Amino acid sequence: MATTSSSLDEAKKKEEGKKKKQALGWIEWLRGWFNLTYELLFQRIMASHLQNPMPLPPVNDLTCIVTGSTSGIGREIARFVFLCKLCCLNTNLAV
């Protein structure tokens, strides 16, 4: 009889141990911050000598069309383009 009650107590302790682990411990938390720091700092330092794999094309005669310029991101882009005097207000060119 004593063996069955002790086995029930052990089963309850195992269940409580499983339920108790709900958040990260300090070791997992510290390991996460270390990995984040490593990725942000050391990977950039290690790759700083590499050339840009895709150079940007020249933007001299670039034509941009802003759609949805009445609200949201389209409006802010159209506003920025207008303020920088990058736009053409010739409606004859518009289609």
LINWOGI-V805272 format. One record per residue. N is the residue number from 1. RES is the residue in one letter. OMEGA is omega in radians with two decimals (NA if undefined). Layout:
BEGIN
n=N res=RES omega=OMEGA
n=N res=RES omega=OMEGA
END
This chain:
BEGIN
n=1 res=M omega=-3.13
n=2 res=A omega=-3.12
n=3 res=T omega=3.14
n=4 res=T omega=3.12
n=5 res=S omega=3.11
n=6 res=S omega=3.10
n=7 res=S omega=3.07
n=8 res=L omega=3.10
n=9 res=D omega=3.12
n=10 res=E omega=3.11
n=11 res=A omega=3.11
n=12 res=K omega=3.12
n=13 res=K omega=3.11
n=14 res=K omega=3.12
n=15 res=E omega=3.11
n=16 res=E omega=3.11
n=17 res=G omega=3.11
n=18 res=K omega=-3.12
n=19 res=K omega=-3.06
n=20 res=K omega=-3.09
n=21 res=K omega=-3.13
n=22 res=Q omega=-3.10
n=23 res=A omega=3.10
n=24 res=L omega=3.04
n=25 res=G omega=-3.09
n=26 res=W omega=3.13
n=27 res=I omega=3.10
n=28 res=E omega=3.11
n=29 res=W omega=3.14
n=30 res=L omega=3.11
n=31 res=R omega=3.10
n=32 res=G omega=3.11
n=33 res=W omega=3.11
n=34 res=F omega=3.13
n=35 res=N omega=3.10
n=36 res=L omega=3.11
n=37 res=T omega=3.13
n=38 res=Y omega=-3.12
n=39 res=E omega=-3.07
n=40 res=L omega=-3.03
n=41 res=L omega=-2.94
n=42 res=F omega=3.11
n=43 res=Q omega=3.09
n=44 res=R omega=3.11
n=45 res=I omega=-3.12
n=46 res=M omega=-3.10
n=47 res=A omega=-3.06
n=48 res=S omega=-3.13
n=49 res=H omega=-3.11
n=50 res=L omega=3.10
n=51 res=Q omega=3.09
n=52 res=N omega=-3.06
n=53 res=P omega=-3.12
n=54 res=M omega=-3.14
n=55 res=P omega=-3.12
n=56 res=L omega=3.10
n=57 res=P omega=3.09
n=58 res=P omega=-3.07
n=59 res=V omega=-3.08
n=60 res=N omega=-3.09
n=61 res=D omega=-3.09
n=62 res=L omega=3.09
n=63 res=T omega=3.13
n=64 res=C omega=3.07
n=65 res=I omega=3.13
n=66 res=V omega=3.08
n=67 res=T omega=-3.13
n=68 res=G omega=-3.04
n=69 res=S omega=3.10
n=70 res=T omega=3.13
n=71 res=S omega=3.01
n=72 res=G omega=-3.07
n=73 res=I omega=3.12
n=74 res=G omega=3.12
n=75 res=R omega=3.14
n=76 res=E omega=3.10
n=77 res=I omega=3.12
n=78 res=A omega=3.11
n=79 res=R omega=3.14
n=80 res=F omega=3.13
n=81 res=V omega=3.13
n=82 res=F omega=-3.13
n=83 res=L omega=3.12
n=84 res=C omega=-3.14
n=85 res=K omega=3.10
n=86 res=L omega=-3.02
n=87 res=C omega=3.06
n=88 res=C omega=-3.11
n=89 res=L omega=3.13
n=90 res=N omega=-3.09
n=91 res=T omega=3.08
n=92 res=N omega=3.11
n=93 res=L omega=-3.11
n=94 res=A omega=3.14
n=95 res=V omega=NA
END
